Amino acid sequence: MSLTARAIRPTQIGFTLIELIVVIIILGILAATALPRFTALQTQARIAKLSGALGAMKGASSLAHAACLTAQPACNSTGTPAGAATVNMEGVNITMVNQYPAAIVVNGIVTAAGLTISAAEGYGTTTAGTVITLQVLGNDAANCSFTYTEATAIGFSPVFAAPLTTGC
């Protein structure tokens, strides 16, 4: 074969079928190992949202209690019904019961914590007397929640139940 015959022959450019199949198999293996990590992201996000709301309500409860203690004697008065009074937090009067925020949504612990209860924000609540349950909406809201029980008397703290995360 002469040198000119080689120069005229076109060169082949591209991948073989076996090379393409190997790449597809490798991508399939990577996707199979990464997929379980992504499926748990929504659950982890709801748990994080619940933990954030719990922290916000605990912080708001402590701040409101501190504001109540410095508002001598109005908030410390036992002459008001059940030790009830109000404390101004960022321009909003928070209803206090026994020197801590009341277990109500409007002007209570939820307002003090700066949370907005709506489907758009992903929060819901149920109230039963002196107990409010904050839920993160999504999978099973009743089992993605925690409760706040207002203080039973002056000198006692409110009770935050351990969060339920089985339905997140």
C-alpha positions in Angstrom: 0.0 0.0 0.0 1.3 3.3 -0.9 1.5 6.4 1.3 -1.1 8.2 -0.8 -3.7 5.4 -0.3 -3.5 5.7 3.5 -4.1 9.5 3.4 -7.2 9.1 1.3 -8.9 6.6 3.6 -11.3 8.5 6.0 -10.8 8.0 9.8 -13.7 6.9 11.9 -14.8 9.2 14.7 -17.3 8.2 17.5 -17.9 5.6 20.2 -18.6 2.0 19.8 -21.8 0.4 21.0 -20.0 -1.4 23.9 -18.5 1.9 25.1 -22.0 3.5 25.2 -23.5 0.6 27.0 -20.8 0.7 29.7 -21.4 4.4 30.3 -25.1 3.8 30.6 -24.5 1.0 33.1 -22.2 3.2 35.2 -24.8 6.1 35.2 -27.5 3.6 36.3 -25.4 2.4 39.2 -24.7 6.0 40.3 -28.4 6.9 40.1 -29.4 3.8 42.1 -27.0 4.7 44.9 -28.0 8.4 44.9 -31.8 8.0 44.7 -32.4 6.8 48.3 -30.6 9.9 49.6 -32.9 12.2 47.7 -36.1 10.5 48.7 -35.5 11.2 52.4 -34.9 14.9 51.8 -38.6 15.9 52.2 -38.8 14.0 55.5 -35.6 15.6 56.7 -36.9 19.1 55.7 -40.1 18.6 57.6 -38.2 17.5 60.7 -35.9 20.5 60.4 -38.9 22.8 60.1 -40.5 21.3 63.2 -37.3 21.7 65.1 -37.0 25.3 64.0 -40.5 26.0 65.1 -39.9 24.3 68.5 -36.7 26.4 69.0 -38.6 29.6 68.0 -41.4 28.9 70.5 -39.0 28.1 73.3 -37.0 31.3 72.7 -40.2 33.4 72.4 -41.4 31.9 75.7 -38.2 32.8 77.5 -38.1 36.3 76.0 -41.7 37.0 76.9 -41.1 35.7 80.4 -38.1 38.0 80.8 -40.1 40.9 79.5 -42.8 40.0 81.9 -40.4 40.0 84.9 -39.0 43.4 84.0 -42.5 44.9 83.6 -43.0 45.3 87.4 -45.7 45.0 88.7 -48.2 44.7 85.8 -47.2 41.3 84.6 -46.4 39.9 88.0 -49.8 40.8 89.4 -51.7 37.9 90.9 -54.8 40.1 91.0 -55.5 39.6 87.3 -57.4 36.5 86.3 -55.1 33.5 86.6 -52.1 35.8 86.7 -52.9 37.0 83.1 -51.5 40.2 81.6 -49.9 41.4 78.4 -46.4 42.1 77.3 -45.4 44.2 74.3 -43.1 42.3 72.0 -42.1 44.2 68.9 -45.2 46.2 68.8 -47.6 43.3 69.5 -49.3 42.8 72.8 -48.7 39.1 73.8 -51.3 37.6 76.1 -49.5 36.2 79.2 -50.8 33.5 81.6 -48.8 33.0 84.7 -45.9 35.1 83.3 -45.6 33.0 80.1 -47.3 33.4 76.7 -50.8 31.9 76.5 -51.4 28.8 74.4 -53.2 30.6 71.6 -52.4 31.5 68.1 -53.3 35.2 67.8 -51.3 37.3 70.3 -50.1 34.1 72.2 -47.1 31.9 71.9 -47.4 31.5 68.1 -47.4 35.2 67.5 -44.6 35.7 70.0 -42.5 33.1 68.1 -43.1 34.9 64.8 -44.8 31.9 63.2 -47.5 32.2 60.6 -50.1 29.5 60.7 -51.2 28.8 57.1 -51.0 26.1 54.5 -48.7 28.3 52.4 -46.2 28.5 55.3 -46.6 24.7 56.0 -47.9 25.1 59.6 -51.2 24.1 61.3 -52.4 24.1 64.9 -55.0 22.6 67.1 -55.9 24.1 70.5 -57.5 22.3 73.4 -57.8 24.5 76.5 -54.4 25.3 77.7 -52.6 23.2 75.2 -51.7 24.1 71.6 -50.3 21.6 69.1 -48.1 23.0 66.3 -48.0 20.7 63.2 -45.9 20.7 60.1 -48.2 20.0 57.2 -47.2 17.4 54.7 -47.2 13.6 55.1 -49.0 13.1 58.4 -49.4 16.4 60.2 -50.7 14.8 63.5 -47.5 12.8 63.8 -45.2 15.7 62.8 -45.9 18.0 65.7 -45.2 19.1 69.3 -47.4 20.5 72.0 -47.1 23.6 74.2 -48.9 23.6 77.5 -49.1 27.0 79.2 -47.8 27.5 82.7 -50.2 26.2 85.3 -49.2 28.8 88.0 -46.8 31.6 88.6 -43.4 30.1 89.3 -44.0 27.1 86.9 -42.7 27.0 83.3 -44.7 26.0 80.3 -44.2 22.4 79.1 -43.0 21.6 75.6 -43.6 18.0 74.7 -41.0 16.1 72.7 -41.7 16.4 69.0 -43.4 13.6 67.1 -41.5 12.9 63.9 -42.9 9.6 62.8 -45.3 11.3 60.3 -42.9 13.8 58.9 
